[in-house]
């Protein structure tokens, strides 16, 4: 596949945790694709920097990576070892920070072999056409367990519903990022909560490349239900104001309920159906509860504007001619 006659330096970041058994087969597959891409460029060779981020593995993952350091002329394979396991997002950010200063784009891909490197040429082509972010979306794989499909679908749908973002099931961190964009948002990424959600927030209308997910037999997914739940909560808290504004809504409804309760209490009092002290107690309780909820919701509105929203970039230039 001939992409175009413009040469480039592409970066590939691969977070890896205890992948000694399977990373060799993955790297063979990845480097074969990158080699073909490099050779297909008209007018000169392009090069790639592959950075495998060893996220505190306890096996020999980094040793396998080092054995690939000089196999290809135009592909540089390097390994970064983190001092401990910081989690997928930490490893991803370390790779972004390392590669973005000296590349034209960075593609993030998992080391487990379930995301096909064969669609990398399509990602690069979209970047050539002007896209600063190129998303991918895996198709539903019928071989996955019901629990995995259900939890994944629940994560994406609940996040999309709460945040209003155009995120769809299967849109993970397998993406292309323009390196200049990564440099522009480098201060925001560590606090973004989830790079996959931040990418959707940043570039909701960018192209999406679909792919068939490979299922590695007997492999346990690193995204357990607990981790999926943590990611969903993190995404909702960072990108959705629905939970905060629910407090204001509850407060308003409580005040309305207090007014109705006040009418009921007064009517009960004059009809002689109350005991001493009940009327005043009920009015005080309902009014206090309503005002507390209302003031809490009002405080949340201030937090939205002074903290939650202000920490995001006000604008990011696509390019300057």
C-alpha positions in Angstrom: 0.0 0.0 0.0 1.5 3.3 -1.1 0.5 6.0 1.4 2.1 9.1 -0.2 5.5 10.4 -1.3 6.0 12.4 1.9 8.5 10.7 4.3 7.9 10.9 8.1 9.1 9.6 11.5 6.4 7.6 13.1 6.2 6.6 16.8 4.6 3.4 18.1 4.0 3.2 21.9 3.3 -0.3 23.3 2.4 -0.6 27.0 3.4 -4.0 28.2 2.9 -5.8 31.5 4.2 -9.4 31.9 4.1 -10.1 28.2 7.2 -12.2 27.9 5.4 -15.2 26.4 3.5 -13.4 23.6 5.4 -10.1 22.9 7.9 -11.7 20.5 5.1 -12.9 18.2 3.5 -9.4 18.4 6.7 -7.6 17.7 7.4 -9.8 14.6 4.0 -9.0 13.3 4.3 -5.2 14.1 7.7 -4.8 12.6 6.8 -6.7 9.5 3.9 -4.2 8.9 6.1 -1.2 9.7 8.8 -2.5 7.3 6.3 -2.7 4.5 5.0 0.8 5.2 8.5 2.2 5.2 9.3 0.5 1.9 6.1 1.6 0.2 6.7 5.3 0.6 7.5 6.9 -2.8 10.4 9.3 -2.9 12.3 8.0 0.1 12.2 5.9 3.2 10.3 6.7 6.3 11.4 5.5 9.7 9.7 4.4 12.9 10.5 4.5 16.6 8.9 1.7 18.5 8.8 2.2 22.3 7.7 -0.7 24.5 7.0 0.6 28.0 7.5 -2.2 30.5 5.0 -1.4 33.2 6.9 -3.0 36.1 6.8 -6.5 34.7 8.1 -9.3 36.9 9.1 -11.5 34.0 11.6 -11.0 31.1 9.5 -8.8 28.9 12.1 -6.0 28.6 14.8 -8.6 27.7 12.8 -9.8 24.8 12.3 -6.2 23.6 16.0 -5.5 23.8 16.7 -8.4 21.4 14.9 -6.5 18.7 17.0 -3.3 18.9 18.9 -3.7 15.6 16.8 -6.0 13.4 15.7 -3.3 10.9 17.5 -0.4 9.3 14.6 2.1 9.4 12.9 0.8 12.6 14.3 1.6 16.0 13.0 -0.6 18.8 13.5 0.7 22.4 12.3 -0.3 25.8 11.5 1.8 28.8 11.2 0.1 32.2 9.0 1.8 34.8 10.1 1.3 38.4 6.8 -0.3 39.3 3.4 -1.1 37.9 1.7 2.3 37.3 -1.2 0.9 35.3 -2.0 1.1 31.6 -2.6 4.9 31.5 0.8 5.6 33.2 2.7 3.4 30.7 0.8 5.1 27.8 1.7 8.6 29.1 5.4 7.6 29.5 5.5 6.5 25.9 3.8 9.6 24.6 6.2 11.9 26.5 9.2 9.9 25.2 8.1 9.7 21.5 6.2 13.0 20.8 9.3 15.4 20.7 11.0 13.5 17.9 8.2 12.0 15.8 5.5 13.3 13.5 2.8 11.1 15.0 2.4 8.4 17.7 0.2 5.3 17.5 -0.7 3.5 20.7 -1.3 -0.2 20.5 -1.6 -3.1 23.0 1.1 -5.8 23.3 -1.4 -8.6 23.6 -1.9 -9.1 19.9 -5.6 -8.5 20.0 -5.4 -5.2 18.1 -4.2 -5.8 14.5 -1.1 -3.7 13.5 -2.2 -4.4 9.8 -4.5 -1.4 9.9 -1.7 1.0 10.8 -1.3 2.0 7.1 -4.9 3.2 7.2 -4.3 5.2 10.3 -1.3 6.9 8.7 -3.2 7.6 5.5 -5.9 9.4 7.5 -3.2 11.4 9.2 -1.7 12.2 5.8 -5.2 13.6 4.9 -5.1 16.0 7.8 -6.6 14.2 10.8 -4.7 15.0 14.0 -6.4 12.1 15.8 -7.6 8.8 14.2 -9.8 6.5 16.3 -10.3 2.8 16.0 -13.3 0.7 16.9 -13.3 -3.0 17.3 -16.2 -5.0 15.9 -18.2 -7.2 18.3 -16.5 -10.5 18.6 -18.9 -13.4 19.2 -16.1 -15.5 20.7 -15.8 -13.2 23.7 -17.6 -14.3 26.9 -21.0 -12.8 27.7 -19.7 -11.1 30.8 -16.8 -9.4 28.8 -19.2 -8.2 26.1 -21.8 -7.1 28.6 -19.3 -5.2 30.9 -17.6 -3.5 27.9 -21.0 -2.4 26.4 -22.1 -1.2 29.8 -18.9 0.8 30.3 -19.1 2.6 26.9 -22.9 3.2 26.9 -23.0 4.5 30.5 -20.1 6.8 29.8 -21.6 8.1 26.6 -25.0 8.7 28.3 -23.5 10.5 31.3 -21.0 12.6 29.4 -22.7 13.2 26.1 -19.5 12.3 24.3 -19.5 10.4 21.0 -17.8 7.3 22.4 -19.0 4.0 21.1 -18.4 0.4 22.3 -15.0 -0.8 21.3 -13.2 2.6 21.0 -10.2 1.8 23.1 -6.7 3.4 23.2 -5.6 2.0 19.8 -5.3 5.4 18.1 -3.1 7.7 16.1 -2.2 11.1 17.7 -0.4 13.9 15.8 2.8 14.5 17.8 2.4 18.3 17.7 -1.1 17.8 19.3 0.4 15.6 21.9 2.9 18.3 22.8 0.2 20.9 23.0 -1.9 18.8 25.4 1.0 17.3 27.4 0.1 19.3 30.5 -3.5 18.1 30.4 -3.1 14.4 29.6 -1.9 13.3 33.1 -5.1 14.6 34.6 -7.4 13.6 31.8 -8.7 10.6 33.7 -8.6 8.4 30.5 -6.7 9.1 27.3 -9.4 7.3 25.2 -12.1 9.5 26.6 -10.0 12.7 26.3 -9.3 11.8 22.6 -13.1 11.6 22.0 -13.6 14.9 23.8 -10.8 16.5 21.9 -11.6 15.2 18.4 -15.2 13.9 18.4 -15.5 14.1 14.6 -12.2 12.5 13.6 -12.3 9.4 11.4 -12.8 5.9 12.9 -11.2 2.8 11.5 -13.0 -0.5 12.4 -11.2 -3.8 12.9 -11.7 -7.4 13.8 -10.4 -8.2 17.3 -8.2 -11.2 17.6 -8.9 -13.4 20.5 -5.8 -15.0 22.1 -6.7 -18.4 23.5 -6.4 -18.9 27.3 -5.5 -15.2 27.8 -7.0 -13.3 30.7 -8.0 -9.7 29.9 -6.2 -7.1 32.0 -9.4 -5.1 32.0 -11.3 -6.9 34.7 -14.8 -5.9 35.7 -13.3 -3.9 38.6 -10.9 -2.0 36.4 -13.7 -1.3 33.8 -15.8 0.0 36.7 -13.0 2.3 37.9 -12.4 3.6 34.4 -16.1 4.3 33.9 -16.3 6.2 37.2 -13.2 8.1 36.4 -14.5 9.1 33.0 -17.9 10.1 34.3 -16.4 12.2 37.1 -13.9 13.9 34.7 -16.1 14.4 31.7 -19.7 14.5 33.0 -21.3 17.3 35.0 -24.5 15.2 35.4 -23.8 13.9 39.0 -23.0 17.4 40.1 -26.0 19.1 38.6 -28.2 16.3 40.0 -27.6 17.9 43.4 -29.1 21.2 42.1 -32.0 19.4 40.6 -32.7 17.5 43.9 -32.5 20.7 45.8 -35.1 22.4 43.5 -37.4 19.4 43.8 -36.9 19.4 47.6 -38.0 23.0 47.8 -41.1 22.3 45.7 -41.8 19.3 47.9 -41.3 21.6 51.0 -43.9 24.0 49.6 -46.4 21.2 49.1 -45.6 19.8 52.5 -46.2 23.2 54.0 -49.7 23.3 52.5 -50.4 19.8 53.8 -49.1 20.6 57.3 -51.1 23.8 57.6 -54.3 22.0 56.3 -53.7 19.2 58.9 -53.1 21.7 61.7 -56.4 23.6 61.1 -58.3 20.4 60.7 -57.1 19.3 64.1 -55.4 16.1 62.9 -51.9 16.9 64.3 -50.2 16.6 67.6 -48.4 19.4 69.4 -45.1 20.4 67.7 -45.5 18.1 64.7 -46.4 21.0 62.2 -43.4 23.1 63.0 -41.0 20.1 63.1 -42.1 18.9 59.7 -41.8 22.3 58.1 -38.3 22.9 59.5 -37.1 19.4 58.4 -38.4 19.6 54.9 -37.3 23.3 54.4 -33.8 22.6 55.8 -33.3 19.5 53.7 -34.4 21.3 50.5 -32.2 24.3 51.2 -29.2 22.1 51.9 -29.6 20.2 48.7 -30.1 23.5 46.8 -27.0 25.1 48.2 -25.0 22.0 47.6 -26.1 22.1 43.9 -25.2 25.8 43.7 -21.8 25.0 45.1 -21.4 22.3 42.5 -22.1 24.9 39.8 -19.2 27.0 41.1 -16.9 24.0 41.1 -17.9 23.2 37.5 -16.8 26.7 36.3 -13.9 27.4 38.6 -12.2 24.0 38.8 -13.7 21.3 36.6 -14.0 23.3 33.3 -11.1 25.6 33.9 -8.5 22.8 34.0 -9.3 21.9 30.4 -7.6 23.8 27.5 -9.7 26.7 26.1 -8.5 26.1 22.6 -5.9 24.0 20.7 -4.8 25.0 17.2 -4.9 22.3 14.5 -2.2 24.0 12.5 -0.7 27.4 11.8 0.2 28.2 8.2 
